[in-house]
Amino acid sequence: MAARGFTLIEVLIVMTIFSTGILAAAAMQITSTKGNASARRMTEATALAEKQIEDLMQLPYDHADLDPANNPHARSQGPYAVNWNVTEIDLDSDGINDSKKVDVAVGWRYAGKRNLSIQYIIPEY
């Protein structure tokens, strides 16, 4: 008559393999969650930088927020710090500054300090 069932060793081996797989899946889930949180913060920072540039584009060319003498310009929104610097530049190389370059930087803290920057040129009309 043949013995039926599994031995204790076989059960322990299967449980070890199963446990290793479950722990690996849990580790992947944690890494995925952190990656999603980081991507969300990067997306929010990008949206804030784009909004700041759009707000600055609506201002008159000689507005105080576009004055290089007031650098660095700053504001904060929630956990994000939005800073921008304005530099007068000569696009057509005629010796006269005819545009302003705006460097917008958004900083935040998540697993260390993070930064994102976007540049835009505002021509004088």
C-alpha positions in Angstrom: 0.0 0.0 0.0 1.5 3.4 -1.0 1.8 6.2 1.5 -0.5 9.2 0.8 0.2 12.8 1.5 3.3 14.9 1.9 6.2 14.6 4.3 7.1 17.4 6.7 10.3 18.2 4.7 8.2 18.7 1.5 5.8 21.0 3.2 8.6 23.1 4.7 10.3 23.4 1.3 7.1 24.5 -0.4 6.4 27.0 2.4 9.9 28.5 2.0 9.5 28.9 -1.7 6.0 30.4 -1.3 7.2 32.8 1.5 10.1 34.0 -0.7 7.7 34.8 -3.5 5.3 36.6 -1.2 8.1 38.7 0.3 9.4 39.6 -3.2 5.9 40.7 -4.3 5.6 42.8 -1.1 8.9 44.5 -1.8 7.9 45.2 -5.4 4.6 46.8 -4.1 6.5 49.1 -1.7 8.9 50.1 -4.5 6.0 50.8 -6.8 4.2 52.9 -4.2 7.4 55.0 -3.7 7.9 55.4 -7.4 4.3 56.6 -7.9 4.6 59.1 -5.0 7.8 60.5 -6.5 6.2 60.7 -10.0 3.1 62.5 -8.5 5.4 65.1 -6.8 7.4 65.6 -10.0 4.1 66.1 -12.0 2.8 68.6 -9.4 6.2 70.5 -9.5 6.1 70.6 -13.3 2.5 72.0 -13.2 3.5 74.7 -10.7 6.5 75.7 -12.8 4.4 75.9 -16.0 1.7 77.9 -14.2 4.3 80.3 -12.9 5.6 80.9 -16.4 2.1 81.3 -17.7 1.4 83.9 -15.0 4.6 85.8 -15.8 3.8 85.8 -19.5 0.6 87.7 -18.7 2.4 90.5 -16.9 3.6 93.7 -18.6 7.3 93.6 -19.7 8.3 96.1 -17.0 6.4 94.5 -14.1 8.3 94.1 -10.8 8.1 90.3 -11.0 10.0 90.5 -14.3 12.6 93.0 -13.0 16.1 91.4 -12.7 16.9 93.8 -9.9 14.5 92.0 -7.7 16.1 88.5 -8.1 15.5 86.0 -6.7 11.7 86.1 -6.9 10.0 83.6 -4.7 6.7 82.2 -3.5 5.7 79.0 -1.9 2.7 76.7 -2.4 2.2 73.9 0.1 5.4 71.8 0.3 6.8 73.4 -2.9 9.1 76.5 -3.1 8.8 78.3 -6.4 11.7 80.6 -7.3 12.5 82.5 -10.5 15.3 84.6 -11.7 15.0 87.0 -14.6 18.0 87.9 -16.9 17.9 90.5 -19.6 19.3 89.1 -22.9 20.1 90.3 -26.4 18.5 87.8 -28.8 19.4 89.5 -32.1 23.0 90.5 -31.1 22.5 94.2 -31.8 23.9 95.3 -28.4 20.5 96.1 -26.9 18.7 93.8 -24.4 15.4 93.0 -26.1 14.2 90.0 -24.1 14.1 88.5 -20.7 15.1 84.9 -19.9 13.1 83.5 -16.9 14.5 80.5 -15.0 11.8 79.0 -12.9 12.9 76.4 -10.2 10.6 74.4 -8.0 12.0 72.7 -5.0 10.5 70.2 -2.5 11.6 67.6 0.0 10.9 63.9 -0.6 13.5 61.4 0.2 16.0 64.2 0.1 15.9 67.6 -1.6 14.4 67.6 -5.2 14.5 70.3 -7.8 12.9 70.9 -11.2 13.7 73.9 -13.5 12.2 75.3 -16.6 13.4 78.2 -18.7 11.4 80.6 -20.9 12.2 83.7 -23.0 9.9 86.7 -22.9 10.4 89.0 -25.9 9.9 92.7 -25.6 7.1 93.8 -28.0 
